[in-house]
Amino acid sequence: MDQKKKKVIIIVCAAVLAALIAAFVVIFVVARPSAQAGSKAYTFTVVDDQSNEKVYTGKTDAEYLSGIMDELAAEGDFSYEGETGEFGLTIYTVNGLNADYNTGNAYWAVYVNGDYGLYGADQQPVADGDSYMLKYETF
Amino acid sequence: MAESIQTKNNKPAFSARDIAYMAIMVVLLEAGKIALDWAPNIELVSFMLIMFTLYFGWKVIPVVLVFATIECLRFGFGPWTLTYYYLWGILVAAVMLTKKTGRSFGKHSVWFFSILSAVFGLLFGAFSAIYTLFFGGFKVMVSWWIAGIVFDLIHCVSNFVICAVLFVPVDKLFSKIRFQ
């Protein structure tokens, strides 16, 4: 095979490879799995000691309610403080309002879809479309 | 009575030497695979299979099957390990089909086979994704493939570089071993 023909074959092969790489890059850029706001819609409500409600809505990939709370805290319009102990996360302060049952007669209750929550915030699974509430309650 | 695998003209399909070579090939593939297991999509198996196929032809197919089985034993008989049964066979077939073109340069062309290796690396994810067609359908297959394109690009570049660097010395070595 003459030198010229050899060169042509290699150039054609290289061009095919380059075209394939370019096509793959374009396909990836156009159709890659993009980071989304989250796949599960939620409503999160904080009810303070005056029964004022503050409602947060959004989408999340968080596994547990505490994940949503962390995301909201990172956004800046929500804050909470608590302690993780034997029974999971105990919330003492939400948006600056303290409800520590150790020192007073109030606590932050977790509600899920209107019902009293069975788990702490760090153990409450997040499901698409659920609504969660942190409510200041007294005893 | 023990029977050997024989061809139509009553000659054994594999000579004792072939079988010894095949065993060595399996060992080399496995050693190469383990040596770079830590590096995602950078592997020596493609390069070695190209070289083996150039010198041993279709006799590499049983080698590939044994290699795939060892991989299944190492990692379990999961979907991705089962793909090894056909993935590497595709590379062997591609080399066999293009062998003539690759040789028409007077000797094996390093650039031709480096490009072939790169194309195989690039299409590796697409070939691997085929099995998902049976589990999740066409959409799952396409999304599975697209999600791994970055790794395919790494595979493409690494296959090209490995083949370009190692081809000439290994080709010389193989021609000595095979034809001495």
Interface residues (C-beta under 8 A of the other chain):
Chain A: M1 K6 I9 I10 C13 A14 V16 L17 L20 I21 F24 V25 I27 F28 A31 R32 P33
Chain B: T101 S104 F105 G106 S109 W111 F112 I115 L116 A118 V119 L122 L123 S143 I146 A147 I149 V150 D152 L153 C156
